[in-house]
Amino acid sequence: MNKVAIFSDFHLGIKQDSAIWHNIALEWSKWFAQKLKENNIKEAVFLGDFFHMRNTISANTLHVASEILDNLKEFKLHFILGNHDLYYANEPTISPVNLFQNRNNIKVYQRPEIVQFGDKRALMCGWGYEPTDFDADVLFTHAEINMFRYNNEVAPCDNGFKPSNLLSHYDVVYSGHFHLRQKKEWNNKRIVYVGNTFPMDHTDSYLVQKGFDIFDFDTYESIFVENTISPRFYKIYLSELVSGKWNFDELNKNIVGNIFKLIIDKDITLNDNNILSGIISALEPLDFVHEWENPKDFEQELSDVELKAFDMTDAIKKYVELLDIPNKNEVTDYMLELYQKASV
């Protein structure tokens, strides 16, 4: 067996070195190690951007990095450098990732280097280098490649490497940098962006798969292993609640532990909005924010909208059921009475 796991774009330290996101990264590393063991994988290739901040990294983030690498100490790890890993844009010798060289199981590639995997040759080529200066069977890189997207909300890249140029030097190309998982094939050759390890913002919606690949050098076959443990991003419009696309039970199933944004795109009274916000918060999302499609709407109380599909009285009852309090019937009656008075 001649297989490796391929993962990319960890961005440790995102959200201003948030402890929540440090924990998400730590939990992912434990899950990743378990999946490697389950699939009998001994080696992994990381395609760049381990850290998020390229010039200043907090002591806490460095500590968490050490814990993550401790979780992966049983595996041989190949690290190429992404643009976020470089203090200077095109100078790889100054990078916090170089600190990992002290670990016996890690090799950091500051400059392009060909590595043998069985009878196949793979080029490790980080950010800022020209991969078409070399020839090998497989390319591992961190680059911008034409026809691929950073995420679903931007146009395809048109100022990067041409796929035809890369595939004239390699049979398979794996790249980091773009966070959207995507694959394109030409004449039995292919280019794959494995994507970031877990969702990091609302461009990584719950509809977009995240995870890592297991690549077989002997057959060129790959298996995608989906990340099923990290929080997901949900962006839901008020109009979707009104239309019945989402009901309370669906919210209860999907929002707990995830990151939720409610887009106010229909008229709603501030009172109903506050009640709805309380109901959503009671579902215990990891984070919850509002966004007004028209910001001026936040400054004034708007005409009511009939939330027929999302029945407010029923939602209040279910909201109280979620609370760890005595006398739930009395609390429900009181809240319903307040709601009815406010709705007059």
Buried (B, 14 or more C-beta within 10 A) or exposed (E): EEBBBBBBBBBBBBBEBEEEBBEBBBBBBBBBBEBBEEEEBEBBBBBBBBBBBBEEBEEEBBEBBEEBBEBBEEBBBBBBBBBBBBEEEEEBEEBBBBBBEEBEBBBBBBEBBBBEBEEBBBBBBBBBBEBBEBEBBBBBBBBBBBEBBBBEEEEEBEEBBEBEEBBEBBBBBBBBBBBBBBBBEEEEBBBBBBBBBBBBEBBBBBEBBBBBBBBBBEEBEBEBBEBEEBBBBBBBBBBBBBEEEBBBEEBBEBBBEBBBBBBBBBEBBEBBBEBBEEBBBBBEBBEBEBBBEEEEBEEEEBEEBEBEEBEBEEBBBBBBEBEEEEEBEEBBEEBBEEBEEEEE
